[in-house]
């Protein structure tokens, strides 16, 4: 093996852009490991953990380049991929205009003032995000804070400052927002309409907006508020402001609030506040005893809508036979869920635990069910590959699914895996052609199980719409051809997976 390690002084790019560059290098022939990132303390530690050594002093304004290849030809291929990816970033920046016309602004507030902007998207390492966000807020600019690893104390300070400046903080760790039809982060190309979303989750918001679109209902805005906003500590600060903004928006006629399980007292206070707004507010709030996201959307459909939609599904022939077979012939063993979306994983666990009992996870419903660092389990388990601990130094699995694809292969070889439950989220920001890779992994896992004399049913919740760049139906048919059953509703997918499991009660 041959290593290449470089330090490029003063070459700053945002973390999302460098995630894409790292992926481009990793995809080069013969490259086994790659990291292209700013030289923050976290990324230096990640580099060391990958076995690379930086021989010189570096700072957070320097860019680290490190990759490992099987031979010198691989290193040259990786270098070519790196140069091409960085050239693409530079070209994109130059095409935005303004270069050479005036000195570039040195602060976010200055840039916003010069452009007349009222909204800033911030994606920098978490240790730097607070300063940039506060600069925007004090300049009178609302913020979409894509960055994670921002402390709760900093989040509260940002949201209090935003309230004082009459602007909105969406985030931190705001993965999904759509403002006046403009997608920010991960989002879907849904139709315009009169329903506004306030979302303390990313993939949960995408599930809701996609189901609305499939039902023929359009969306005005989706205001993400960050997954901690409805916690006891943060107290719904941004949710309250987002509700007020949508209540004042003439294009919004009704509102849906989407969230992972919130703090009960915070939800009660927000519901009381929502009742004063003069517009109908519906609740897609996950938790034991509450409706799942699909049922919440069905309840929120306008009265002018027809009966509950028939949500599309593509069931493989082998699973049609399994679904009508006797329970005694169903698969023995455990449910294994491998998810990219944290909210979708939560929803699957809540539904499954009602029938299967405790579900182990890296984002468990209760602390005693936490998986160890190796994420292995000898029982029912659901893993969120988008959890912060699994995305440090690498792209989100909706961009780079390699970790999950590796685990699918492991489950295919595991005789205790009886049913495999997956998600696939389409839309802007996601992998441009995710179905082919996932279908290949599903087919390989099913072949591995078959060679061991086992049938491995695979069920996929496919979150997307026809207008997404990847195409909903084409992705569904690709996955169906691999032997998977595909549902646009994550809840329906989970129930179908349970129906194929011998240990699930009837």
C-alpha positions as CSV (number, residue, x, y, z in Angstrom):
1,X,0.0,0.0,0.0
2,X,1.1,3.6,-0.7
3,X,0.0,6.7,1.2
4,X,-0.2,10.3,0.1
5,X,-0.5,13.1,2.7
6,X,-0.6,16.8,1.8
7,X,-1.3,20.0,3.6
8,X,-2.8,22.8,1.4
9,X,-2.4,26.1,3.2
10,X,-5.3,28.5,3.2
11,X,-7.4,26.4,0.9
12,X,-10.8,26.6,2.6
13,X,-13.9,24.8,1.4
14,X,-17.1,24.0,3.4
15,X,-17.4,20.5,5.0
16,X,-20.3,19.4,2.7
17,X,-18.2,20.2,-0.4
18,X,-15.2,18.4,0.9
19,X,-17.3,15.3,1.8
20,X,-18.1,15.1,-1.9
21,X,-14.4,15.5,-2.8
22,X,-13.5,12.7,-0.4
23,X,-16.0,10.4,-2.0
24,X,-14.7,11.2,-5.5
25,X,-11.2,10.3,-4.3
26,X,-12.4,7.1,-2.6
27,X,-14.2,6.1,-5.8
28,X,-10.9,6.2,-7.8
29,X,-9.6,2.8,-8.9
30,X,-7.3,1.2,-6.3
31,X,-8.0,3.7,-3.5
32,X,-8.9,2.0,-0.1
33,X,-9.1,5.1,2.2
34,X,-9.4,8.8,1.7
35,X,-10.0,12.0,3.7
36,X,-10.1,15.5,2.3
37,X,-11.1,17.9,5.1
38,X,-10.2,21.1,6.9
39,X,-7.5,20.6,9.6
40,X,-9.8,20.9,12.6
41,X,-8.9,19.0,15.8
42,X,-11.6,16.5,15.0
43,X,-10.4,15.9,11.5
44,X,-6.8,15.6,12.6
45,X,-7.9,12.9,15.1
46,X,-9.9,11.1,12.3
47,X,-6.8,11.2,10.1
48,X,-4.7,9.6,12.8
49,X,-7.4,6.9,13.4
50,X,-7.2,6.1,9.7
51,X,-3.4,5.5,10.1
52,X,-2.2,8.7,8.4
53,X,0.4,11.0,9.9
54,X,0.7,14.8,9.4
55,X,4.3,15.7,9.8
56,X,3.8,19.5,10.1
57,X,1.9,22.0,12.1
58,X,-1.6,22.8,10.7
59,X,-4.5,25.0,11.6
60,X,-8.3,25.0,10.8
61,X,-7.7,27.2,7.7
62,X,-5.5,24.5,6.1
63,X,-6.9,21.6,4.1
64,X,-5.7,18.1,4.7
65,X,-5.5,15.6,1.8
66,X,-4.8,12.0,2.6
67,X,-5.5,8.8,0.7
68,X,-4.2,5.3,0.5
69,X,-3.8,3.3,-2.7
70,X,-2.8,-0.2,-3.6
71,X,0.1,1.1,-5.8
72,X,1.5,4.2,-7.4
73,X,-1.0,4.0,-10.2
74,X,-3.8,4.1,-7.7
75,X,-2.3,7.2,-6.1
76,X,-2.1,8.9,-9.4
77,X,-5.8,8.0,-10.1
78,X,-6.7,9.4,-6.7
79,X,-4.7,12.6,-7.4
80,X,-6.5,13.0,-10.7
81,X,-9.9,12.6,-9.0
82,X,-8.9,15.1,-6.3
83,X,-7.8,17.7,-8.8
84,X,-10.9,17.2,-10.9
85,X,-13.3,17.5,-7.9
86,X,-11.5,20.7,-6.6
87,X,-11.5,22.2,-10.0
88,X,-15.3,21.6,-10.2
89,X,-15.7,23.5,-6.9
90,X,-13.7,26.4,-8.1
91,X,-15.6,26.5,-11.4
92,X,-18.9,26.5,-9.6
93,X,-17.7,29.3,-7.4
94,X,-16.5,31.4,-10.3
95,X,-19.7,30.9,-12.2
96,X,-21.6,32.5,-9.3
97,X,-20.2,35.8,-10.4
98,X,-18.6,38.7,-8.5
99,X,-15.0,37.6,-8.7
100,X,-12.7,40.4,-9.6
101,X,-15.4,43.0,-9.2
102,X,-14.7,43.8,-5.5
103,X,-12.7,42.3,-2.6
104,X,-14.5,39.3,-1.3
105,X,-16.3,39.9,2.0
106,X,-14.5,38.6,5.1
107,X,-17.5,37.9,7.3
108,X,-20.9,36.3,6.7
109,X,-22.7,39.4,7.9
110,X,-20.9,41.5,5.3
111,X,-21.6,39.0,2.6
112,X,-25.3,39.0,3.4
113,X,-25.4,42.8,3.5
114,X,-23.7,43.1,0.1
115,X,-26.0,40.6,-1.5
116,X,-29.1,41.9,0.2
117,X,-29.7,38.4,1.5
118,X,-32.1,37.5,4.3
119,X,-31.2,33.9,4.7
120,X,-27.9,32.2,5.2
121,X,-27.0,28.5,4.9
122,X,-24.1,27.6,7.2
123,X,-22.2,24.3,6.8
124,X,-18.9,24.5,8.7
125,X,-17.3,22.4,11.4
126,X,-19.4,22.6,14.6
127,X,-16.7,24.3,16.6
128,X,-16.8,27.2,14.1
129,X,-20.6,27.3,13.4
130,X,-21.6,29.3,16.5
131,X,-19.5,32.4,15.5
132,X,-20.7,32.3,11.9
133,X,-24.4,31.9,12.9
134,X,-24.3,34.6,15.5
135,X,-22.7,37.0,12.9
136,X,-25.6,36.3,10.5
137,X,-28.2,36.7,13.3
138,X,-26.9,40.0,14.5
139,X,-26.9,41.2,10.9
140,X,-30.6,40.5,10.7
141,X,-30.3,37.3,8.7
142,X,-32.2,34.1,9.3
143,X,-30.0,31.0,9.4
144,X,-30.2,27.4,8.2
145,X,-27.5,25.8,10.3
146,X,-26.6,22.5,8.6
147,X,-23.6,22.0,10.9
148,X,-23.9,19.4,13.7
149,X,-21.8,19.1,16.9
150,X,-23.0,22.4,18.1
151,X,-23.5,22.4,21.9
152,X,-27.0,22.8,23.5
153,X,-25.8,25.9,25.3
154,X,-24.8,27.5,22.0
155,X,-28.0,26.5,20.3
156,X,-30.0,28.2,23.1
157,X,-27.9,31.3,22.8
158,X,-28.4,31.4,19.0
159,X,-32.1,31.0,19.2
160,X,-32.5,33.6,21.9
161,X,-30.5,36.1,19.8
162,X,-32.6,35.2,16.8
163,X,-35.8,35.9,18.7
164,X,-34.4,39.3,19.8
165,X,-33.5,40.1,16.2
166,X,-36.9,38.8,14.8
167,X,-35.1,36.2,12.6
168,X,-35.3,32.4,12.6
169,X,-32.6,29.8,13.4
170,X,-33.3,26.5,11.5
171,X,-31.0,24.0,13.2
172,X,-28.3,23.1,14.3
173,X,-28.1,19.8,12.4
174,X,-30.9,21.0,10.1
175,X,-30.8,18.6,7.3
176,X,-34.0,19.6,5.5
177,X,-35.6,22.9,4.7
178,X,-37.6,24.3,1.7
179,X,-38.2,28.0,1.7
180,X,-40.4,29.5,-1.1
181,X,-39.7,26.4,-3.2
182,X,-35.9,26.5,-2.7
183,X,-34.5,23.2,-1.3
184,X,-31.8,23.6,1.3
185,X,-29.9,20.5,2.4
186,X,-31.7,17.2,1.7
187,X,-35.2,17.8,0.2
188,X,-37.6,16.6,-2.5
189,X,-39.0,18.3,-5.6
190,X,-42.6,18.4,-4.3
191,X,-45.4,20.4,-5.8
192,X,-46.2,23.9,-4.4
193,X,-49.3,24.3,-2.3
194,X,-50.8,25.6,0.9
195,X,-49.5,23.2,3.6
196,X,-46.5,24.4,5.7
197,X,-44.3,22.1,7.7
198,X,-42.4,22.8,10.9
199,X,-39.9,19.9,11.3
200,X,-37.8,18.9,14.2
201,X,-36.4,16.1,12.0
202,X,-35.0,15.7,8.5
203,X,-36.1,12.4,7.0
204,X,-39.4,12.7,8.9
205,X,-40.1,16.0,7.1
206,X,-39.1,14.3,3.8
207,X,-41.5,11.5,4.4
208,X,-44.4,13.9,5.2
209,X,-43.7,16.2,2.2
210,X,-43.5,13.2,-0.2
211,X,-46.7,11.6,1.1
212,X,-48.5,15.0,0.7
213,X,-47.2,15.2,-2.9
214,X,-48.3,11.6,-3.7
215,X,-51.7,12.5,-2.3
216,X,-51.9,15.5,-4.6
217,X,-51.4,18.1,-1.9
218,X,-48.7,20.8,-2.2
219,X,-46.4,22.5,0.3
220,X,-45.7,26.2,0.9
221,X,-42.6,25.9,3.1
222,X,-40.7,23.4,5.2
223,X,-39.0,25.1,8.1
224,X,-36.5,22.8,9.8
225,X,-35.8,23.6,13.4
226,X,-33.2,21.0,14.5
227,X,-33.7,17.7,16.2
228,X,-33.2,19.0,19.7
229,X,-35.7,21.9,19.4
230,X,-38.5,20.1,21.2
231,X,-36.2,18.8,24.0
232,X,-36.6,20.1,27.6
233,X,-33.4,22.1,27.3
234,X,-34.2,24.0,24.1
235,X,-37.9,24.3,24.9
236,X,-39.3,24.7,21.3
237,X,-37.7,28.1,20.8
238,X,-37.5,27.8,17.0
239,X,-40.7,25.8,16.6
240,X,-42.6,28.6,18.2
241,X,-41.1,31.2,15.8
242,X,-41.6,29.0,12.8
243,X,-45.2,28.5,13.7
244,X,-45.7,32.2,14.0
245,X,-44.0,32.8,10.6
246,X,-46.2,30.3,8.8
247,X,-49.3,31.7,10.6
248,X,-48.4,35.1,9.1
249,X,-47.7,33.7,5.6
250,X,-50.6,34.2,3.3
251,X,-49.7,31.2,1.1
252,X,-50.0,28.8,4.0
253,X,-53.5,27.6,4.9
254,X,-52.6,24.8,7.3
255,X,-49.5,23.5,9.2
256,X,-48.1,20.2,10.1
257,X,-45.5,19.9,12.9
258,X,-43.2,16.9,12.4
259,X,-40.9,15.6,15.2
260,X,-39.1,12.7,16.7
261,X,-40.4,11.9,20.2
262,X,-40.4,15.3,22.0
263,X,-40.4,16.3,25.7
264,X,-44.0,16.0,26.8
265,X,-44.1,19.3,28.6
266,X,-42.6,21.2,25.6
267,X,-45.1,19.6,23.2
268,X,-48.0,20.5,25.5
269,X,-46.8,24.2,25.6
270,X,-46.3,24.3,21.8
271,X,-49.7,22.8,21.2
272,X,-51.3,25.4,23.5
273,X,-49.5,28.2,21.6
274,X,-50.5,26.7,18.2
275,X,-54.2,26.8,19.2
276,X,-53.9,30.6,19.3
277,X,-52.6,31.1,15.7
278,X,-55.9,31.0,13.8
279,X,-54.8,28.4,11.4
280,X,-55.3,24.6,11.7
281,X,-52.2,22.8,13.0
282,X,-51.8,19.1,12.7
283,X,-49.3,16.9,14.6
284,X,-47.0,14.3,13.1
285,X,-45.2,13.5,16.3
286,X,-43.6,10.2,16.8
287,X,-44.0,8.3,20.1
288,X,-45.6,5.4,21.8
289,X,-49.3,5.5,21.4
290,X,-49.2,8.2,18.8
291,X,-50.1,7.8,15.1
292,X,-47.3,7.0,12.7
293,X,-46.2,9.6,10.1
294,X,-48.4,8.1,7.4
295,X,-51.5,8.1,9.6
296,X,-50.7,11.7,10.6
297,X,-50.5,12.8,7.0
298,X,-53.8,11.0,6.2
299,X,-55.5,12.9,9.1
300,X,-54.1,16.2,7.9
301,X,-55.2,15.9,4.3
302,X,-57.6,18.8,3.3
303,X,-61.3,18.1,3.4
304,X,-61.3,18.6,-0.4
305,X,-59.0,15.6,-0.9
306,X,-60.6,12.3,-1.8
307,X,-60.6,9.3,0.4
308,X,-57.3,8.1,2.0
309,X,-54.9,7.5,-0.9
310,X,-53.7,4.1,-2.0
311,X,-50.0,4.5,-1.2
312,X,-47.9,3.0,-4.0
313,X,-46.1,-0.3,-3.3
314,X,-44.1,-2.7,-5.3
315,X,-44.1,-6.2,-3.7
316,X,-41.8,-8.9,-5.1
317,X,-43.4,-12.2,-6.2
318,X,-41.5,-14.2,-3.5
319,X,-42.8,-11.9,-0.8
320,X,-46.4,-12.1,-2.1
321,X,-46.1,-15.9,-1.6
322,X,-44.6,-15.4,1.9
323,X,-47.3,-13.0,2.9
324,X,-50.1,-15.5,2.2
325,X,-48.1,-18.5,3.6
326,X,-48.9,-19.9,7.0
327,X,-47.1,-18.3,10.0
328,X,-45.4,-21.6,10.7
329,X,-43.5,-21.3,7.4
330,X,-42.4,-17.7,7.9
331,X,-38.8,-16.8,8.6
332,X,-37.4,-17.6,12.1
333,X,-34.9,-15.2,13.5
334,X,-34.7,-11.5,14.0
335,X,-35.6,-8.2,12.4
336,X,-32.6,-6.1,11.3
337,X,-33.2,-2.5,10.2
338,X,-30.4,-0.6,8.5
339,X,-31.4,3.0,8.0
340,X,-30.0,6.3,6.6
341,X,-32.8,8.4,8.2
342,X,-32.8,8.7,12.0
343,X,-36.5,9.6,12.2
344,X,-37.4,6.7,9.9
345,X,-35.4,4.4,12.2
346,X,-37.2,5.8,15.2
347,X,-40.6,5.2,13.6
348,X,-39.7,1.7,12.6
349,X,-38.5,0.9,16.2
350,X,-41.7,2.4,17.7
351,X,-43.9,0.3,15.5
352,X,-41.9,-2.9,15.8
353,X,-41.4,-2.7,19.5
354,X,-45.1,-2.9,20.0
355,X,-45.1,-6.4,18.5
356,X,-41.6,-7.6,19.1
357,X,-40.6,-6.1,22.4
358,X,-37.2,-4.4,22.9
359,X,-35.3,-3.3,19.9
360,X,-31.5,-2.8,20.2
361,X,-30.1,0.3,18.4
362,X,-27.3,2.9,18.3
363,X,-30.2,5.4,18.8
364,X,-32.2,3.4,21.2
365,X,-35.7,4.2,22.5
366,X,-34.3,3.7,26.0
367,X,-30.6,3.7,27.1
368,X,-30.4,0.1,28.2
369,X,-31.0,-1.0,24.6
370,X,-27.9,0.7,23.2
371,X,-25.7,-1.3,20.9
372,X,-22.0,-1.5,21.5
373,X,-19.4,0.3,19.3
374,X,-19.3,-2.7,16.9
375,X,-23.1,-2.4,16.4
376,X,-23.5,-6.2,16.5
377,X,-26.6,-7.7,18.0
378,X,-28.0,-11.2,18.7
379,X,-31.6,-9.9,18.7
380,X,-33.9,-7.5,16.9
381,X,-31.9,-4.4,16.0
382,X,-32.2,-1.1,14.1
383,X,-29.1,0.9,13.1
384,X,-29.1,4.6,12.1
385,X,-26.1,5.0,9.8
386,X,-26.8,8.7,9.7
387,X,-26.1,9.1,13.4
388,X,-23.4,11.8,14.1
389,X,-21.0,9.2,15.5
390,X,-21.0,7.4,12.2
391,X,-20.7,10.4,9.9
392,X,-17.6,12.1,11.5
393,X,-15.1,12.5,8.7
394,X,-17.3,10.9,6.1
395,X,-20.3,11.9,4.0
396,X,-23.8,11.2,5.3
397,X,-25.1,7.7,4.1
398,X,-27.6,9.4,1.8
399,X,-24.6,10.6,-0.1
400,X,-22.1,7.8,0.5
401,X,-23.9,4.5,1.4
402,X,-20.7,2.3,1.6
403,X,-20.9,1.6,5.4
404,X,-24.5,0.4,5.1
405,X,-23.8,-1.6,2.0
406,X,-21.1,-3.4,3.9
407,X,-23.5,-4.2,6.7
408,X,-26.1,-5.5,4.3
409,X,-23.6,-8.1,3.2
410,X,-22.9,-9.0,6.8
411,X,-26.6,-9.5,7.5
412,X,-26.9,-11.7,4.4
413,X,-24.3,-14.0,5.9
414,X,-26.0,-14.0,9.4
415,X,-28.3,-16.9,9.9
416,X,-30.1,-15.0,12.7
417,X,-31.2,-12.3,10.3
418,X,-34.8,-13.2,9.2
419,X,-36.0,-10.0,7.6
420,X,-34.0,-7.0,6.4
421,X,-35.7,-3.6,6.6
422,X,-34.1,-0.7,4.8
423,X,-34.8,2.9,3.7
424,X,-33.8,4.8,0.6
425,X,-34.3,8.6,0.5
426,X,-34.3,10.4,-2.8
427,X,-34.2,14.1,-3.6
428,X,-31.7,16.9,-3.8
429,X,-28.5,16.4,-1.9
430,X,-28.8,12.6,-2.0
431,X,-26.8,10.1,-4.0
432,X,-27.6,10.7,-7.7
433,X,-28.3,7.1,-8.5
434,X,-28.7,5.2,-5.2
435,X,-31.1,2.4,-6.3
436,X,-28.5,0.5,-8.5
437,X,-26.0,0.1,-5.7
438,X,-28.6,-0.8,-3.1
439,X,-30.3,-3.3,-5.4
440,X,-26.9,-5.0,-6.1
441,X,-26.3,-5.3,-2.3
442,X,-29.8,-6.7,-1.7
443,X,-29.4,-9.3,-4.5
444,X,-26.0,-10.3,-3.2
445,X,-27.3,-10.7,0.4
446,X,-30.3,-12.7,-0.8
447,X,-28.0,-15.0,-2.8
448,X,-25.7,-15.5,0.3
449,X,-28.7,-16.5,2.4
450,X,-30.0,-18.8,-0.3
451,X,-26.6,-20.6,-0.6
452,X,-27.1,-21.3,3.2
453,X,-30.5,-22.7,2.6
454,X,-32.4,-19.6,3.9
455,X,-34.9,-17.2,2.4
456,X,-34.1,-13.5,3.2
457,X,-37.0,-11.2,2.7
458,X,-36.0,-7.5,2.1
459,X,-38.4,-4.6,2.6
460,X,-37.5,-1.0,1.6
461,X,-39.2,2.3,2.4
462,X,-38.6,4.5,-0.6
463,X,-39.0,8.2,0.3
464,X,-39.3,10.3,-2.8
465,X,-41.6,11.7,-5.5
466,X,-41.7,11.3,-9.3
467,X,-40.1,14.7,-9.9
468,X,-37.0,13.9,-7.8
469,X,-33.8,13.7,-9.9
470,X,-33.6,10.0,-9.2
471,X,-37.2,9.2,-10.2
472,X,-39.5,7.4,-7.7
473,X,-40.9,4.6,-10.0
474,X,-37.7,3.8,-11.7
475,X,-35.9,3.4,-8.4
476,X,-38.8,1.3,-7.0
477,X,-38.7,-1.1,-10.0
478,X,-34.9,-1.5,-9.8
479,X,-35.2,-2.5,-6.1
480,X,-38.2,-4.8,-6.8
481,X,-36.1,-6.6,-9.5
482,X,-33.5,-7.4,-6.8
483,X,-36.2,-9.2,-4.8
484,X,-37.1,-6.4,-2.4
485,X,-40.6,-5.2,-1.6
486,X,-40.9,-1.4,-1.8
487,X,-43.3,1.0,-0.1
488,X,-43.5,4.8,-0.2
489,X,-44.7,4.7,3.5
490,X,-42.1,3.8,6.1
491,X,-44.8,2.7,8.4
492,X,-46.4,0.4,5.8
493,X,-42.9,-1.0,5.1
494,X,-42.3,-1.8,8.7
495,X,-45.7,-3.5,9.1
496,X,-45.0,-5.6,6.0
497,X,-41.6,-6.6,7.4
498,X,-43.2,-7.7,10.7
499,X,-45.8,-9.7,8.7
500,X,-42.9,-11.8,7.3
501,X,-41.4,-12.5,10.8
502,X,-42.3,-15.6,12.7
503,X,-41.8,-14.0,16.1
504,X,-44.2,-11.1,15.3
505,X,-47.6,-11.6,16.9
506,X,-50.6,-11.9,14.5
